[in-house]
Amino acid sequence: MQAVLRVSGWLLLLQGVGGLLNTLLGWWQWARALLVVDLLPVLKGYEVFAAIVMGVLGFALLAVAESLERAEDGE
């Protein structure tokens, strides 16, 4: 379970940061096919907010994975 949370957390964090940087600065035109915020037409116009939410969710998943690891070590 921890591995799934960690991988999902890192993926969401990278998607969030990458989407935010690409939306605000437009550096990575080649990465538009890799970023979820650019692929979903529902998010058109809300890319910045979606990227922030994805990044925060990634941090939250990483925190949960860390707390699960600490709980297992404490038992």
N, C-alpha and C positions, 0 to 999 in steps of 0.2 A: 504494500500500500504506500509506503514511504517513497519508493522508487517512482511510482506513478504520479504521486503528488509533486515530487521534485522535477520530473521531466515536464509535466504539465505547467508547473510554475515557471520554469525557465523558458519554455516555449512562449507562454503568454507574456512574460516580462520582455523577452526579445522582440516579440511582435508589437508590443505596446511602445517600447522605446524606438524601434525602427519605424513604426508607423508615424509616431509623433515627429521624429526628426525629418522623415521624408515629407510629411505634410507641411511642416513649418518651413523647412529649408529647401526642400526639393533637390537634395543632393543625389539621391539614388534613383535615377529614372529606370535603370535596369531592374531594380528591386520591386517595381510595382506589381509584377506577376507573383511575387512571393509574400506580399503583405496582405493580411486578411482585410484590413480596413479599406484597401483599394480594390479588392475583388468583389466585395458585397455591394450590390447597387442600393440596398436598403440604407447603407451608411453614407450615401452621397450627401455631402454638406456637413456631416457630423464626424468626419474622420478624426479630428483632434480629440473630441470627447470620447470616442470609441477607443482610441489608442490609450488615453489616460485610464479609462476603466480597465482595459486589458492589462496595463502595467500594474495597477493597484491589485487586481485579482491575482496576478502572478506573484506579487509580494505576499499576498495573503496565503496562497497555496504553499509557498516556500516556508512561511512562518508555521503553518500547520504541520508540515513535514518535520520541521525542526522540533516542534513541541512533542510530536509523537515519538521522535527519537529520544528526547530527554525523558519522557514518561517510561519508555521501555528500559532505559538505563537505570532509572531510579527504582525499579521494581526488584 
